[in-house]
Amino acid sequence: MPPFSPVTNNKLYIQIYNQIKDAIVNGSFKVGDKLPSEKEFCEMFGVSRVPVREALSALELNGLVESVHGAGVFVKEVSVLTNDWIEETDPQDIIQVRKLMEPEVARCAALHISEAEKQRLREIIERFRQEAEGNIYSEITDRDFHMSIARASGNHMYMVMCEMIWKAMKQRMWSLILSRTVTAEENRKQHYKEHMEIAQAILTGNAELAYNYMKAHMEDLERRYWS
């Protein structure tokens, strides 16, 4: 068992998420291993079940674990992209692909989202709201939002492609893009507003509105970067 550290009160689920993710990436948990129960994690981290559940949900959304009803949470086989592949991806290529793909993903999500995925999306939007009120940008919440939409679309390839895009966005150049766009203080409220509009369109089943809001969001991301 990896040596988990107690966490502070600041964004508990993110700290828990990062520690479990690191344990998976460094091999402390192997593919197919069953993770400790929620109760065991609560004892390890010294927290209630809420942040543990949020962290496990984020791990599942990002494809690192799989929850099997009645059996527990298990580590999934994760495709690994080499650092060379990631570093060679042009940020403009990432933006172009996102502009083309994500509006259609949002449209499909509005048509196919399940009740369980609706609840998951509502929880992520609530995190967005809390972070916006605290003038905080969380890359994990942003990623969870887009991955949850890909999952809700019902198309497995959209999930795979979305995961590849977010891995490519780990490159150093993308940090500069974030500093000019969503992490800039003057853009955070607008960033939250755009995600709220997309979420509401999906939750109400308005496919064309979901498409248009996501398209506008991607175009605004590009505009804010290049301006």
C-alpha positions in Angstrom: 0.0 0.0 0.0 1.5 3.4 -1.0 2.1 5.9 1.9 -0.7 8.4 1.6 -0.4 11.7 3.4 -3.0 13.6 5.4 -4.6 16.4 3.5 -5.5 20.0 4.4 -8.8 21.7 4.0 -7.9 23.4 0.7 -9.7 21.6 -2.2 -9.7 18.2 -0.5 -10.9 16.2 -3.5 -8.1 17.5 -5.7 -5.4 16.6 -3.2 -6.9 13.1 -2.8 -7.2 12.7 -6.6 -3.6 13.7 -7.1 -2.3 11.2 -4.5 -4.3 8.3 -5.8 -3.5 9.2 -9.4 0.3 9.3 -8.6 0.0 5.9 -6.9 -1.5 4.5 -10.1 1.0 6.2 -12.4 4.0 5.1 -10.4 2.8 1.5 -10.2 1.9 1.3 -6.5 -1.5 0.2 -7.8 -1.3 -2.1 -10.8 -3.8 -2.6 -13.6 -6.7 -4.7 -12.2 -5.9 -3.9 -8.6 -8.9 -3.1 -6.4 -8.5 0.2 -4.6 -9.2 0.6 -0.9 -12.9 1.2 0.0 -14.3 4.7 0.6 -14.2 4.0 4.3 -10.5 3.0 4.2 -9.6 6.1 2.1 -11.5 8.3 4.6 -9.3 6.8 7.4 -6.1 7.2 5.4 -6.7 10.8 4.4 -8.6 11.8 7.6 -11.6 13.2 5.7 -15.3 12.5 5.2 -16.7 10.4 2.4 -17.7 13.4 0.2 -14.2 14.5 -1.0 -13.2 10.8 -1.4 -16.2 10.2 -3.6 -15.5 13.3 -5.7 -11.9 12.2 -6.1 -12.9 8.7 -7.2 -15.5 10.1 -9.6 -12.8 12.3 -11.1 -10.4 9.3 -11.5 -13.2 7.4 -13.2 -14.0 10.3 -15.5 -10.4 10.5 -16.5 -10.3 6.8 -17.3 -7.9 5.7 -14.6 -10.3 3.5 -12.6 -13.6 1.6 -13.2 -16.3 1.3 -10.6 -17.9 -2.2 -10.6 -21.3 -2.3 -8.8 -21.1 -4.4 -5.7 -17.4 -5.2 -6.2 -15.5 -2.0 -5.8 -13.2 0.3 -7.8 -10.5 -1.1 -10.0 -7.5 0.3 -11.8 -7.9 0.3 -15.5 -5.3 -0.1 -18.2 -4.3 3.4 -19.3 -2.9 4.2 -22.7 0.4 6.0 -22.4 1.4 8.8 -24.8 5.1 9.4 -24.9 6.5 12.8 -23.8 7.9 13.3 -27.3 4.4 12.9 -28.9 3.0 15.4 -26.3 5.7 18.0 -26.7 5.5 17.8 -30.5 1.8 18.7 -30.6 1.3 22.3 -31.8 -1.1 24.2 -29.5 -2.9 25.6 -32.5 -3.5 22.0 -33.7 -5.1 21.2 -30.3 -7.4 24.3 -30.5 -8.4 23.4 -34.1 -9.3 19.9 -33.2 -11.2 21.0 -30.2 -13.2 23.5 -32.3 -14.2 20.8 -34.7 -14.9 18.0 -32.3 -16.2 19.3 -29.0 -19.4 21.1 -30.4 -20.5 17.8 -31.9 -19.6 15.9 -28.7 -21.8 18.4 -26.8 -24.7 17.9 -29.3 -24.5 14.1 -28.9 -24.4 14.5 -25.1 -27.6 16.5 -25.1 -29.3 13.7 -27.1 -27.9 10.7 -25.1 -27.1 11.8 -21.6 -28.3 9.5 -18.8 -29.8 10.5 -15.5 -26.6 9.3 -13.8 -24.5 11.5 -16.1 -26.8 14.4 -15.6 -26.2 14.2 -11.8 -22.4 14.0 -12.4 -22.5 17.0 -14.7 -24.5 19.0 -12.1 -21.9 18.1 -9.4 -19.1 19.3 -11.7 -20.9 22.6 -12.4 -21.4 23.1 -8.7 -17.6 22.7 -8.2 -17.2 25.3 -11.0 -19.5 27.7 -9.2 -17.7 27.4 -5.9 -14.3 27.8 -7.6 -15.5 30.8 -9.6 -16.8 32.4 -6.4 -13.4 31.8 -4.8 -11.7 33.2 -7.9 -10.0 29.9 -8.5 -9.3 28.0 -11.7 -8.9 24.2 -11.4 -7.7 22.3 -14.4 -9.1 19.1 -12.9 -12.6 20.5 -12.8 -12.2 21.9 -16.4 -11.1 18.5 -17.6 -13.8 16.6 -15.6 -16.4 18.9 -17.3 -15.3 18.1 -20.8 -14.6 14.4 -20.1 -18.1 14.0 -18.5 -19.6 15.5 -21.7 -17.6 13.0 -23.8 -18.8 10.2 -21.6 -22.4 11.4 -21.8 -22.3 11.4 -25.6 -22.4 7.6 -25.6 -19.5 7.4 -28.1 -16.5 5.7 -26.8 -14.2 7.2 -29.4 -15.1 10.7 -28.3 -13.9 9.7 -24.8 -10.6 8.3 -26.2 -10.0 11.4 -28.3 -10.9 13.8 -25.5 -8.4 12.0 -23.2 -5.7 12.3 -25.9 -6.4 16.0 -26.2 -6.1 16.6 -22.5 -2.8 14.6 -22.4 -1.5 16.8 -25.2 -2.5 19.9 -23.2 0.0 18.9 -20.5 2.9 20.3 -22.6 4.6 23.5 -21.4 3.3 25.7 -24.2 -0.3 25.0 -23.0 0.6 26.6 -19.7 1.1 29.9 -21.6 -2.3 29.5 -23.3 -4.0 29.0 -19.9 -2.3 32.0 -18.5 -3.8 34.1 -21.3 -7.2 32.5 -21.2 -9.0 30.7 -18.4 -6.6 31.3 -15.6 -6.4 35.1 -16.2 -8.5 36.7 -13.5 -10.5 38.9 -15.9 -11.6 35.8 -17.8 -12.6 33.5 -15.0 -16.3 34.6 -14.6 -16.8 34.4 -18.4 -15.2 31.0 -18.4 -17.7 29.8 -15.7 -20.6 31.4 -17.6 -19.8 29.6 -20.8 -19.6 26.3 -19.1 -22.9 26.9 -17.3 -24.6 27.7 -20.7 -23.2 24.5 -22.2 -24.2 22.4 -19.2 -27.8 23.8 -19.1 -28.3 23.1 -22.8 -27.1 19.5 -22.4 -29.2 18.9 -19.2 -32.3 20.2 -21.0 -31.7 18.1 -24.1 -31.3 21.1 -26.4 -28.8 19.6 -28.9 -28.4 22.5 -31.2 -28.0 25.0 -28.4 -25.4 22.7 -26.8 -23.5 22.6 -30.1 -23.7 26.4 -30.5 -22.6 27.2 -27.0 -19.6 24.8 -27.2 -18.7 26.2 -30.6 -18.7 29.7 -29.2 -16.7 28.6 -26.1 -14.0 27.1 -28.3 -13.9 30.2 -30.5 -13.6 32.4 -27.5 -10.8 30.3 -26.2 -8.9 30.8 -29.4 -9.7 34.5 -29.6 -8.5 35.1 -26.0 -5.3 33.3 -26.7 -4.4 35.1 -29.9 -5.6 38.5 -28.9 
